[in-house]
Amino acid sequence: RSMEQIFQMGCEMAEQGWKYKFTATLLEIYNRQIFDLISENTATLETKLVNGEVEVPNASHVPVQNTDAVQELLARAAKKRKVAETASNGRSSRSHSIFRLHIEGANSISGMQLGWVLL
């Protein structure tokens, strides 16, 4: 529901001169390593600290325009997650996934530009 509201608001703000670009990143943390869940690359990703924020420079950023595109990415990522059976759970993920929606906005009337990330 929140994704629907974000994309809806982006459409509504177009009347006031705003244009938004949405990109998604899906990462997995497994055994203290970071993996890109939407890339074909299976290599471990590195992190770096930039201006006090943790960044994953080689993570894939996929453009998304609506909730259907986000759902497709989530489904694709779910297939790549590492899962294994445990004594108490037959399908334990044993990992943590992180979805990040990057939003960049520019207003053609005022010249203002904004950018933020939702986790």
PyMOL commands that place a pseudoatom at each C-alpha (Angstrom):
pseudoatom trace, name=CA, resn=ARG, resi=1, chain=A, elem=C, hetatm=0, pos=[0.000, 0.000, 0.000]
pseudoatom trace, name=CA, resn=SER, resi=2, chain=A, elem=C, hetatm=0, pos=[2.802, 2.463, 0.808]
pseudoatom trace, name=CA, resn=MET, resi=3, chain=A, elem=C, hetatm=0, pos=[4.415, 1.812, -2.588]
pseudoatom trace, name=CA, resn=GLU, resi=4, chain=A, elem=C, hetatm=0, pos=[1.113, 2.655, -4.273]
pseudoatom trace, name=CA, resn=GLN, resi=5, chain=A, elem=C, hetatm=0, pos=[0.980, 5.930, -2.364]
pseudoatom trace, name=CA, resn=ILE, resi=6, chain=A, elem=C, hetatm=0, pos=[4.542, 6.852, -3.322]
pseudoatom trace, name=CA, resn=PHE, resi=7, chain=A, elem=C, hetatm=0, pos=[3.967, 6.288, -7.039]
pseudoatom trace, name=CA, resn=GLN, resi=8, chain=A, elem=C, hetatm=0, pos=[0.549, 7.995, -6.884]
pseudoatom trace, name=CA, resn=MET, resi=9, chain=A, elem=C, hetatm=0, pos=[2.054, 11.050, -5.219]
pseudoatom trace, name=CA, resn=GLY, resi=10, chain=A, elem=C, hetatm=0, pos=[4.732, 11.179, -7.917]
pseudoatom trace, name=CA, resn=CYS, resi=11, chain=A, elem=C, hetatm=0, pos=[2.005, 11.335, -10.580]
pseudoatom trace, name=CA, resn=GLU, resi=12, chain=A, elem=C, hetatm=0, pos=[0.008, 13.964, -8.699]
pseudoatom trace, name=CA, resn=MET, resi=13, chain=A, elem=C, hetatm=0, pos=[3.041, 16.203, -8.187]
pseudoatom trace, name=CA, resn=ALA, resi=14, chain=A, elem=C, hetatm=0, pos=[3.666, 16.325, -11.961]
pseudoatom trace, name=CA, resn=GLU, resi=15, chain=A, elem=C, hetatm=0, pos=[0.951, 18.998, -12.157]
pseudoatom trace, name=CA, resn=GLN, resi=16, chain=A, elem=C, hetatm=0, pos=[3.162, 21.223, -9.993]
pseudoatom trace, name=CA, resn=GLY, resi=17, chain=A, elem=C, hetatm=0, pos=[6.232, 20.756, -12.191]
pseudoatom trace, name=CA, resn=TRP, resi=18, chain=A, elem=C, hetatm=0, pos=[7.777, 17.785, -10.388]
pseudoatom trace, name=CA, resn=LYS, resi=19, chain=A, elem=C, hetatm=0, pos=[9.262, 14.818, -12.203]
pseudoatom trace, name=CA, resn=TYR, resi=20, chain=A, elem=C, hetatm=0, pos=[10.463, 11.809, -10.231]
pseudoatom trace, name=CA, resn=LYS, resi=21, chain=A, elem=C, hetatm=0, pos=[12.880, 9.002, -10.986]
pseudoatom trace, name=CA, resn=PHE, resi=22, chain=A, elem=C, hetatm=0, pos=[12.532, 5.830, -8.886]
pseudoatom trace, name=CA, resn=THR, resi=23, chain=A, elem=C, hetatm=0, pos=[15.214, 3.128, -8.703]
pseudoatom trace, name=CA, resn=ALA, resi=24, chain=A, elem=C, hetatm=0, pos=[15.262, 0.018, -6.528]
pseudoatom trace, name=CA, resn=THR, resi=25, chain=A, elem=C, hetatm=0, pos=[18.071, -1.969, -4.952]
pseudoatom trace, name=CA, resn=LEU, resi=26, chain=A, elem=C, hetatm=0, pos=[17.671, -5.395, -3.317]
pseudoatom trace, name=CA, resn=LEU, resi=27, chain=A, elem=C, hetatm=0, pos=[20.486, -6.756, -1.187]
pseudoatom trace, name=CA, resn=GLU, resi=28, chain=A, elem=C, hetatm=0, pos=[20.977, -9.813, 0.974]
pseudoatom trace, name=CA, resn=ILE, resi=29, chain=A, elem=C, hetatm=0, pos=[23.173, -10.076, 4.037]
pseudoatom trace, name=CA, resn=TYR, resi=30, chain=A, elem=C, hetatm=0, pos=[24.209, -13.681, 4.608]
pseudoatom trace, name=CA, resn=ASN, resi=31, chain=A, elem=C, hetatm=0, pos=[27.074, -14.862, 6.824]
pseudoatom trace, name=CA, resn=ARG, resi=32, chain=A, elem=C, hetatm=0, pos=[28.342, -11.271, 7.098]
pseudoatom trace, name=CA, resn=GLN, resi=33, chain=A, elem=C, hetatm=0, pos=[28.565, -10.920, 3.332]
pseudoatom trace, name=CA, resn=ILE, resi=34, chain=A, elem=C, hetatm=0, pos=[26.465, -8.745, 1.025]
pseudoatom trace, name=CA, resn=PHE, resi=35, chain=A, elem=C, hetatm=0, pos=[24.946, -10.040, -2.220]
pseudoatom trace, name=CA, resn=ASP, resi=36, chain=A, elem=C, hetatm=0, pos=[22.973, -8.306, -4.964]
pseudoatom trace, name=CA, resn=LEU, resi=37, chain=A, elem=C, hetatm=0, pos=[19.619, -10.071, -5.350]
pseudoatom trace, name=CA, resn=ILE, resi=38, chain=A, elem=C, hetatm=0, pos=[18.696, -8.532, -8.702]
pseudoatom trace, name=CA, resn=SER, resi=39, chain=A, elem=C, hetatm=0, pos=[21.990, -8.889, -10.549]
pseudoatom trace, name=CA, resn=GLU, resi=40, chain=A, elem=C, hetatm=0, pos=[23.214, -11.968, -12.369]
pseudoatom trace, name=CA, resn=ASN, resi=41, chain=A, elem=C, hetatm=0, pos=[26.559, -11.387, -10.663]
pseudoatom trace, name=CA, resn=THR, resi=42, chain=A, elem=C, hetatm=0, pos=[26.954, -13.642, -7.621]
pseudoatom trace, name=CA, resn=ALA, resi=43, chain=A, elem=C, hetatm=0, pos=[30.083, -11.963, -6.236]
pseudoatom trace, name=CA, resn=THR, resi=44, chain=A, elem=C, hetatm=0, pos=[30.190, -10.538, -2.733]
pseudoatom trace, name=CA, resn=LEU, resi=45, chain=A, elem=C, hetatm=0, pos=[29.704, -6.772, -2.624]
pseudoatom trace, name=CA, resn=GLU, resi=46, chain=A, elem=C, hetatm=0, pos=[31.813, -4.372, -0.605]
pseudoatom trace, name=CA, resn=THR, resi=47, chain=A, elem=C, hetatm=0, pos=[30.581, -1.444, 1.449]
pseudoatom trace, name=CA, resn=LYS, resi=48, chain=A, elem=C, hetatm=0, pos=[32.155, 1.930, 1.978]
pseudoatom trace, name=CA, resn=LEU, resi=49, chain=A, elem=C, hetatm=0, pos=[31.435, 4.847, 4.272]
pseudoatom trace, name=CA, resn=VAL, resi=50, chain=A, elem=C, hetatm=0, pos=[30.654, 8.090, 2.409]
pseudoatom trace, name=CA, resn=ASN, resi=51, chain=A, elem=C, hetatm=0, pos=[29.760, 11.237, 4.352]
pseudoatom trace, name=CA, resn=GLY, resi=52, chain=A, elem=C, hetatm=0, pos=[28.722, 9.140, 7.346]
pseudoatom trace, name=CA, resn=GLU, resi=53, chain=A, elem=C, hetatm=0, pos=[26.470, 6.833, 5.299]
pseudoatom trace, name=CA, resn=VAL, resi=54, chain=A, elem=C, hetatm=0, pos=[27.078, 3.219, 4.306]
pseudoatom trace, name=CA, resn=GLU, resi=55, chain=A, elem=C, hetatm=0, pos=[27.038, 2.726, 0.534]
pseudoatom trace, name=CA, resn=VAL, resi=56, chain=A, elem=C, hetatm=0, pos=[27.277, -0.389, -1.620]
pseudoatom trace, name=CA, resn=PRO, resi=57, chain=A, elem=C, hetatm=0, pos=[28.905, 1.043, -4.766]
pseudoatom trace, name=CA, resn=ASN, resi=58, chain=A, elem=C, hetatm=0, pos=[28.469, -1.970, -7.071]
pseudoatom trace, name=CA, resn=ALA, resi=59, chain=A, elem=C, hetatm=0, pos=[24.845, -2.719, -6.192]
pseudoatom trace, name=CA, resn=SER, resi=60, chain=A, elem=C, hetatm=0, pos=[22.339, -2.807, -9.050]
pseudoatom trace, name=CA, resn=HIS, resi=61, chain=A, elem=C, hetatm=0, pos=[19.904, 0.095, -9.305]
pseudoatom trace, name=CA, resn=VAL, resi=62, chain=A, elem=C, hetatm=0, pos=[16.874, -0.882, -11.368]
pseudoatom trace, name=CA, resn=PRO, resi=63, chain=A, elem=C, hetatm=0, pos=[14.401, 1.757, -12.584]
pseudoatom trace, name=CA, resn=VAL, resi=64, chain=A, elem=C, hetatm=0, pos=[10.835, 1.131, -11.376]
pseudoatom trace, name=CA, resn=GLN, resi=65, chain=A, elem=C, hetatm=0, pos=[7.736, 3.106, -12.337]
pseudoatom trace, name=CA, resn=ASN, resi=66, chain=A, elem=C, hetatm=0, pos=[4.944, 1.337, -10.437]
pseudoatom trace, name=CA, resn=THR, resi=67, chain=A, elem=C, hetatm=0, pos=[4.121, -1.256, -7.813]
pseudoatom trace, name=CA, resn=ASP, resi=68, chain=A, elem=C, hetatm=0, pos=[3.972, -4.059, -10.393]
pseudoatom trace, name=CA, resn=ALA, resi=69, chain=A, elem=C, hetatm=0, pos=[7.631, -3.462, -11.268]
pseudoatom trace, name=CA, resn=VAL, resi=70, chain=A, elem=C, hetatm=0, pos=[8.536, -3.529, -7.563]
pseudoatom trace, name=CA, resn=GLN, resi=71, chain=A, elem=C, hetatm=0, pos=[6.617, -6.802, -7.067]
pseudoatom trace, name=CA, resn=GLU, resi=72, chain=A, elem=C, hetatm=0, pos=[8.445, -8.369, -10.023]
pseudoatom trace, name=CA, resn=LEU, resi=73, chain=A, elem=C, hetatm=0, pos=[11.805, -7.399, -8.524]
pseudoatom trace, name=CA, resn=LEU, resi=74, chain=A, elem=C, hetatm=0, pos=[10.824, -8.776, -5.121]
pseudoatom trace, name=CA, resn=ALA, resi=75, chain=A, elem=C, hetatm=0, pos=[9.764, -12.080, -6.704]
pseudoatom trace, name=CA, resn=ARG, resi=76, chain=A, elem=C, hetatm=0, pos=[13.001, -12.306, -8.666]
pseudoatom trace, name=CA, resn=ALA, resi=77, chain=A, elem=C, hetatm=0, pos=[15.021, -11.540, -5.540]
pseudoatom trace, name=CA, resn=ALA, resi=78, chain=A, elem=C, hetatm=0, pos=[13.152, -14.157, -3.486]
pseudoatom trace, name=CA, resn=LYS, resi=79, chain=A, elem=C, hetatm=0, pos=[14.390, -16.861, -5.862]
pseudoatom trace, name=CA, resn=LYS, resi=80, chain=A, elem=C, hetatm=0, pos=[18.014, -15.890, -5.227]
pseudoatom trace, name=CA, resn=ARG, resi=81, chain=A, elem=C, hetatm=0, pos=[17.867, -15.732, -1.421]
pseudoatom trace, name=CA, resn=LYS, resi=82, chain=A, elem=C, hetatm=0, pos=[19.820, -18.331, 0.453]
pseudoatom trace, name=CA, resn=VAL, resi=83, chain=A, elem=C, hetatm=0, pos=[17.541, -20.698, 2.331]
pseudoatom trace, name=CA, resn=ALA, resi=84, chain=A, elem=C, hetatm=0, pos=[18.201, -23.864, 4.266]
pseudoatom trace, name=CA, resn=GLU, resi=85, chain=A, elem=C, hetatm=0, pos=[16.332, -26.121, 6.629]
pseudoatom trace, name=CA, resn=THR, resi=86, chain=A, elem=C, hetatm=0, pos=[16.882, -25.749, 10.356]
pseudoatom trace, name=CA, resn=ALA, resi=87, chain=A, elem=C, hetatm=0, pos=[15.697, -27.904, 13.240]
pseudoatom trace, name=CA, resn=SER, resi=88, chain=A, elem=C, hetatm=0, pos=[12.853, -25.491, 13.994]
pseudoatom trace, name=CA, resn=ASN, resi=89, chain=A, elem=C, hetatm=0, pos=[12.047, -24.180, 10.518]
pseudoatom trace, name=CA, resn=GLY, resi=90, chain=A, elem=C, hetatm=0, pos=[11.800, -26.148, 7.270]
pseudoatom trace, name=CA, resn=ARG, resi=91, chain=A, elem=C, hetatm=0, pos=[12.539, -23.122, 5.109]
pseudoatom trace, name=CA, resn=SER, resi=92, chain=A, elem=C, hetatm=0, pos=[14.626, -20.665, 7.081]
pseudoatom trace, name=CA, resn=SER, resi=93, chain=A, elem=C, hetatm=0, pos=[16.085, -17.797, 5.090]
pseudoatom trace, name=CA, resn=ARG, resi=94, chain=A, elem=C, hetatm=0, pos=[19.149, -17.485, 7.353]
pseudoatom trace, name=CA, resn=SER, resi=95, chain=A, elem=C, hetatm=0, pos=[19.690, -14.106, 5.783]
pseudoatom trace, name=CA, resn=HIS, resi=96, chain=A, elem=C, hetatm=0, pos=[18.382, -10.572, 5.825]
pseudoatom trace, name=CA, resn=SER, resi=97, chain=A, elem=C, hetatm=0, pos=[17.141, -8.793, 2.730]
pseudoatom trace, name=CA, resn=ILE, resi=98, chain=A, elem=C, hetatm=0, pos=[17.221, -5.038, 2.273]
pseudoatom trace, name=CA, resn=PHE, resi=99, chain=A, elem=C, hetatm=0, pos=[14.973, -3.219, -0.180]
pseudoatom trace, name=CA, resn=ARG, resi=100, chain=A, elem=C, hetatm=0, pos=[15.934, 0.365, -0.950]
pseudoatom trace, name=CA, resn=LEU, resi=101, chain=A, elem=C, hetatm=0, pos=[13.854, 2.718, -3.066]
pseudoatom trace, name=CA, resn=HIS, resi=102, chain=A, elem=C, hetatm=0, pos=[15.886, 5.673, -4.320]
pseudoatom trace, name=CA, resn=ILE, resi=103, chain=A, elem=C, hetatm=0, pos=[13.763, 8.693, -5.201]
pseudoatom trace, name=CA, resn=GLU, resi=104, chain=A, elem=C, hetatm=0, pos=[15.074, 11.678, -7.137]
pseudoatom trace, name=CA, resn=GLY, resi=105, chain=A, elem=C, hetatm=0, pos=[12.814, 14.620, -7.860]
pseudoatom trace, name=CA, resn=ALA, resi=106, chain=A, elem=C, hetatm=0, pos=[13.303, 17.734, -9.972]
pseudoatom trace, name=CA, resn=ASN, resi=107, chain=A, elem=C, hetatm=0, pos=[10.948, 20.665, -10.315]
pseudoatom trace, name=CA, resn=SER, resi=108, chain=A, elem=C, hetatm=0, pos=[10.985, 22.309, -13.750]
pseudoatom trace, name=CA, resn=ILE, resi=109, chain=A, elem=C, hetatm=0, pos=[9.310, 25.466, -12.396]
pseudoatom trace, name=CA, resn=SER, resi=110, chain=A, elem=C, hetatm=0, pos=[11.453, 26.245, -9.337]
pseudoatom trace, name=CA, resn=GLY, resi=111, chain=A, elem=C, hetatm=0, pos=[14.630, 24.380, -10.334]
pseudoatom trace, name=CA, resn=MET, resi=112, chain=A, elem=C, hetatm=0, pos=[14.606, 22.602, -6.968]
pseudoatom trace, name=CA, resn=GLN, resi=113, chain=A, elem=C, hetatm=0, pos=[16.044, 19.081, -6.802]
pseudoatom trace, name=CA, resn=LEU, resi=114, chain=A, elem=C, hetatm=0, pos=[15.483, 16.496, -4.075]
pseudoatom trace, name=CA, resn=GLY, resi=115, chain=A, elem=C, hetatm=0, pos=[16.733, 13.010, -3.401]
pseudoatom trace, name=CA, resn=TRP, resi=116, chain=A, elem=C, hetatm=0, pos=[16.163, 10.442, -0.672]
pseudoatom trace, name=CA, resn=VAL, resi=117, chain=A, elem=C, hetatm=0, pos=[16.219, 6.735, 0.043]
pseudoatom trace, name=CA, resn=LEU, resi=118, chain=A, elem=C, hetatm=0, pos=[13.492, 4.649, 1.664]
pseudoatom trace, name=CA, resn=LEU, resi=119, chain=A, elem=C, hetatm=0, pos=[14.405, 1.367, 3.319]
for i in range(1, 119): cmd.bond("trace and resi %d" % i, "trace and resi %d" % (i + 1))
show_as sticks, trace
zoom trace
